[in-house]
Amino acid sequence: MPSFAQGVDFDLLSHGIAVISAVLQHLPQSFQAQAVAAARFAAATRVLRGETFLTVSGSLGGVPVQAAGGKYLPPPDVKRAVFNYARGNVTLDLVNDTFVAASGDVVLAEGPLERRHVERFLEAALSDDDPQDAPGVMDLSTALGILEALERVKTAIQRQARDSGMADYHEGDAPGTILEAIKARSRNAGPKP
């Protein structure tokens, strides 16, 4: 099943945790989510079972981080993910396949994104090249750490869905509008029996 069908936590947040972990040089296992808010695109089909909008505030190795992302947000031609942390941010431009890591106005690193990372890994594995040298390859401990962090976020999303339900939003709704819908739904939910 595609990761997107599970929700944007597995579709987008997994990349954010990997990138921020690499930038901060902390293991992803140390990611702790303190606040999670999720919503669902109102016209989502049965194929899209998970949340389609997500904000997460937390810490990675003690460094505060924030991530927010979703599908069907304005403007429709921009596909960008921005991951903020205490000392800067990392921006992934998925239209132009580039990334920029910055601290304020100072660019720490920038370059192209490798869109064929799976193919490059397989090509290396089938040749005399070391697959560990392929772009985007991580060790098993790091990969498992990302899955552990995602599982904690997914648990928080499920708790929110159980306690107050999942707020709906419409194509083109701004993130601020979606966050207000999440807050209103939470206020109106009341205690569960």
C-alpha positions as CSV (number, residue, x, y, z in Angstrom):
1,M,0.0,0.0,0.0
2,P,1.4,3.4,-0.9
3,S,2.7,5.5,2.0
4,F,0.3,8.3,1.0
5,A,-2.7,6.1,1.7
6,Q,-1.5,5.8,5.3
7,G,-1.4,9.5,5.8
8,V,1.1,12.4,5.4
9,D,3.0,11.2,8.5
10,F,4.4,8.2,6.5
11,D,4.4,10.1,3.2
12,L,6.1,13.4,4.2
13,L,7.1,13.3,7.8
14,S,9.4,10.3,7.3
15,H,11.5,12.5,4.9
16,G,11.5,15.4,7.4
17,I,12.8,13.2,10.2
18,A,15.5,11.8,8.0
19,V,16.7,15.2,6.8
20,I,16.6,17.0,10.2
21,S,18.3,14.0,11.8
22,A,21.1,14.3,9.2
23,V,21.4,18.1,9.6
24,L,21.5,18.0,13.4
25,Q,23.5,14.8,13.5
26,H,21.1,13.2,16.0
27,L,19.6,9.7,15.7
28,P,15.9,9.8,14.7
29,Q,15.1,7.6,17.6
30,S,15.5,10.7,19.8
31,F,12.6,12.5,18.0
32,Q,9.9,13.3,20.6
33,A,6.6,14.7,19.4
34,Q,5.1,17.1,22.1
35,A,2.1,18.4,20.0
36,V,0.4,16.7,17.0
37,A,-2.6,18.0,15.1
38,A,-4.1,16.3,12.0
39,A,-6.9,16.9,9.6
40,R,-8.4,15.1,6.6
41,F,-9.1,16.4,3.1
42,A,-13.0,16.4,2.9
43,A,-13.0,14.8,-0.6
44,A,-10.6,12.0,0.4
45,T,-11.5,8.7,-1.0
46,R,-11.4,5.3,0.8
47,V,-7.9,4.9,-0.7
48,L,-6.7,7.8,1.4
49,R,-7.4,6.4,4.9
50,G,-5.0,8.6,6.9
51,E,-4.7,12.2,7.6
52,T,-3.8,14.5,4.7
53,F,-2.7,17.5,6.8
54,L,-0.3,17.3,9.8
55,T,1.6,19.6,12.2
56,V,4.1,18.3,14.6
57,S,6.1,20.2,17.3
58,G,8.7,18.4,19.3
59,S,12.4,17.9,19.7
60,L,15.2,15.9,18.2
61,G,18.1,15.2,20.5
62,G,16.9,18.1,22.6
63,V,16.7,20.6,19.7
64,P,13.1,22.0,19.2
65,V,11.7,21.1,15.7
66,Q,8.5,21.9,13.9
67,A,7.0,20.3,10.8
68,A,3.8,21.0,8.9
69,G,2.6,19.7,5.6
70,G,-0.4,18.4,3.7
71,K,-2.0,17.7,0.4
72,Y,-4.4,19.9,-1.5
73,L,-3.0,23.1,0.0
74,P,-2.6,26.4,-1.9
75,P,-1.0,27.2,-4.2
76,P,-1.4,24.0,-6.1
77,D,1.7,24.3,-8.2
78,V,4.1,24.5,-5.3
79,K,5.4,21.2,-3.8
80,R,7.6,22.2,-1.0
81,A,8.4,20.9,2.5
82,V,10.0,23.2,5.1
83,F,11.3,21.7,8.3
84,N,12.2,24.2,11.1
85,Y,14.5,23.6,14.0
86,A,16.0,25.8,16.7
87,R,18.9,26.9,14.6
88,G,17.4,27.1,11.1
89,N,15.4,25.2,8.5
90,V,15.6,22.8,5.6
91,T,13.5,23.4,2.5
92,L,12.8,20.7,0.0
93,D,11.6,22.0,-3.4
94,L,9.9,18.9,-5.0
95,V,9.2,20.7,-8.3
96,N,12.8,21.7,-9.0
97,D,14.3,18.8,-7.0
98,T,16.5,20.9,-4.8
99,F,17.1,21.4,-1.1
100,V,18.5,24.3,1.0
101,A,19.6,24.0,4.6
102,A,19.9,27.5,6.2
103,S,20.4,29.2,9.5
104,G,18.8,32.6,9.1
105,D,20.1,34.1,5.9
106,V,23.2,31.9,5.9
107,V,23.0,28.9,3.6
108,L,24.6,25.9,5.2
109,A,24.1,23.4,2.4
110,E,22.2,23.3,-0.9
111,G,22.0,21.0,-3.9
112,P,19.9,18.7,-6.0
113,L,17.6,16.0,-4.6
114,E,18.2,12.5,-5.9
115,R,14.9,11.5,-7.4
116,R,16.2,8.1,-8.5
117,H,17.6,7.0,-5.2
118,V,16.0,3.5,-5.3
119,E,17.2,2.9,-8.8
120,R,20.7,4.2,-7.9
121,F,20.8,1.8,-4.9
122,L,19.8,-1.2,-7.0
123,E,22.2,-0.2,-9.8
124,A,25.0,-0.1,-7.2
125,A,23.9,-3.4,-5.7
126,L,24.0,-5.2,-9.1
127,S,27.4,-3.8,-10.1
128,D,30.7,-3.7,-8.4
129,D,29.8,-0.4,-6.5
130,D,29.1,-0.3,-2.8
131,P,25.3,0.2,-2.4
132,Q,26.1,2.2,0.8
133,D,27.6,4.9,-1.4
134,A,24.3,5.4,-3.2
135,P,22.5,8.7,-2.4
136,G,20.0,8.5,0.4
137,V,21.2,5.2,1.8
138,M,21.0,4.9,5.6
139,D,22.0,2.2,8.0
140,L,19.4,-0.1,9.5
141,S,19.5,1.6,12.9
142,T,18.6,5.0,11.4
143,A,15.8,3.5,9.3
144,L,14.3,1.8,12.4
145,G,14.6,5.0,14.3
146,I,12.6,6.8,11.7
147,L,9.9,4.1,11.9
148,E,9.9,4.3,15.7
149,A,9.4,8.1,15.6
150,L,6.6,7.7,13.0
151,E,4.9,5.2,15.1
152,R,4.8,7.6,18.1
153,V,3.3,10.3,15.8
154,K,0.8,7.9,14.4
155,T,-0.3,6.9,17.9
156,A,-0.9,10.6,18.7
157,I,-2.9,11.0,15.5
158,Q,-5.1,8.0,16.4
159,R,-5.6,9.4,19.9
160,Q,-6.7,12.7,18.4
161,A,-9.1,10.9,16.0
162,R,-10.5,8.8,18.9
163,D,-10.9,11.8,21.3
164,S,-12.3,14.5,19.0
165,G,-12.5,13.0,15.5
166,M,-10.6,14.2,12.4
167,A,-11.4,17.8,11.2
168,D,-12.1,18.1,7.5
169,Y,-10.8,20.8,5.1
170,H,-11.3,21.7,1.5
171,E,-8.9,22.0,-1.4
172,G,-7.2,25.4,-1.3
173,D,-7.8,26.0,2.5
174,A,-4.8,27.7,4.0
175,P,-3.0,25.9,6.8
176,G,-4.2,28.5,9.4
177,T,-7.8,27.8,8.4
178,I,-7.2,24.1,8.8
179,L,-5.6,24.6,12.2
180,E,-8.6,26.6,13.4
181,A,-10.9,23.7,12.2
182,I,-8.8,21.3,14.2
183,K,-9.0,23.5,17.4
184,A,-12.8,24.0,17.0
185,R,-13.4,20.3,16.6
186,S,-11.3,19.6,19.7
187,R,-13.1,22.2,21.7
188,N,-16.5,20.8,20.6
189,A,-15.7,17.2,21.2
190,G,-16.1,17.1,24.9
191,P,-15.1,14.1,27.0
192,K,-15.6,10.6,25.6
193,P,-17.5,8.1,27.8
